Amino acid sequence: MKRYSLGPCTYVRTIKGKGRGVFAAEDIPTGRLVLVNDVALIEPDALKKTSKFNDYPMAWTHTHDCIALGQINLLNHADQSNCRIERFPRDRVMECWTKKPVKKDEELTIQYCCAIWFKVQ
């Protein structure tokens, strides 16, 4: 199993009208690993549509969804995102990598791979 030691290059803050988001604590270059989270597996549609946690599951395999146990679950959607997610089912780990340079205090975003159920800001 891989072992990771990442410096504190991100932080979380609340965005008015949007909720929490993940931000760069320093300038981050393209191709940098910024977040690594273990995941908890759940069966697809295990959370009821009325649950507060319904917005957090992510696609994992053809038989399971997952909830990332860390900041990856707080990454917001952007059509032109600056990060990408890699999944490692055998290790039950999810990684977040930058796709382009991210400036200090800029929000880290991913492109959700599903129908968007909210207004994109």
C-alpha positions in Angstrom: 0.0 0.0 0.0 1.2 3.5 -0.8 2.1 5.9 2.0 1.7 9.6 1.7 3.0 12.6 3.5 1.5 15.8 2.1 2.3 19.2 3.4 -0.6 21.5 4.4 -1.1 23.0 0.9 -4.9 23.3 1.3 -7.4 24.7 3.7 -11.2 24.7 3.9 -13.5 27.7 4.1 -17.1 28.6 3.6 -18.2 30.4 0.5 -21.4 32.5 0.8 -24.2 30.9 -1.2 -22.1 27.8 -2.0 -21.1 26.0 1.2 -17.6 24.8 2.0 -14.8 24.5 -0.4 -11.1 23.6 -0.6 -8.5 26.3 -1.3 -4.8 26.5 -2.0 -2.7 27.6 0.9 0.2 28.3 -1.5 0.8 28.4 -5.2 0.5 24.9 -6.5 2.0 23.8 -9.9 0.4 21.6 -12.5 0.6 17.9 -11.8 0.9 18.0 -8.0 -0.8 15.5 -5.7 -2.7 17.7 -3.3 -5.1 15.4 -1.4 -5.2 11.7 -0.6 -8.3 10.3 1.2 -9.3 6.8 2.3 -12.9 6.0 1.2 -15.9 4.3 2.8 -17.8 2.1 0.4 -21.5 2.2 0.2 -24.1 0.5 -2.1 -25.4 2.7 -4.9 -28.4 4.7 -3.8 -27.9 3.6 -0.1 -28.5 7.2 1.0 -32.1 8.4 0.7 -32.6 11.5 -1.4 -33.7 13.3 1.8 -30.5 12.6 3.6 -28.0 15.4 4.4 -25.3 13.1 3.0 -27.0 12.5 -0.3 -24.7 15.0 -2.1 -21.5 13.4 -0.9 -21.3 9.9 -2.5 -19.0 9.6 -5.5 -18.8 6.8 -8.2 -16.3 4.1 -7.2 -16.8 0.8 -9.1 -19.7 -0.7 -11.0 -21.0 -2.2 -7.7 -20.3 0.5 -5.2 -20.2 4.3 -4.6 -18.0 5.8 -1.9 -17.6 8.7 0.5 -14.2 10.1 0.7 -13.0 10.5 4.3 -11.4 13.9 4.0 -11.3 17.1 2.0 -11.9 15.5 -1.4 -15.6 15.4 -0.5 -15.6 19.2 -0.1 -14.3 19.8 -3.6 -16.8 21.8 -5.5 -17.7 21.4 -9.2 -16.5 23.7 -12.0 -17.0 23.1 -15.7 -13.4 24.2 -16.2 -12.0 22.5 -13.1 -8.3 22.8 -12.0 -8.0 19.4 -10.4 -8.8 15.8 -11.3 -9.5 12.7 -9.2 -7.8 9.3 -9.5 -9.4 6.2 -7.8 -7.5 3.2 -6.5 -10.2 0.6 -5.7 -7.7 -2.1 -4.4 -6.3 0.3 -1.8 -9.7 2.1 -1.2 -7.9 5.4 -1.8 -8.8 8.5 -3.8 -6.2 11.1 -4.9 -6.7 14.7 -6.1 -4.1 16.1 -8.6 -3.9 19.6 -10.1 -4.5 19.8 -13.9 -3.2 23.4 -14.1 -1.4 25.9 -11.9 -3.5 27.0 -8.9 -2.8 30.3 -7.2 -2.7 30.8 -3.4 -6.2 31.3 -2.1 -7.8 30.0 -5.3 -10.5 27.3 -4.9 -9.6 23.8 -6.0 -12.4 22.3 -8.1 -13.2 19.1 -9.9 -15.7 18.3 -12.7 -18.4 16.1 -11.3 -19.1 13.1 -13.5 -22.9 13.2 -13.2 -25.9 15.3 -14.0 -25.5 18.6 -12.1 -28.5 19.2 -9.7 -27.6 22.8 -8.8 -26.8 26.1 -10.4 -23.1 26.4 -11.3 -21.6 29.6 -10.0 
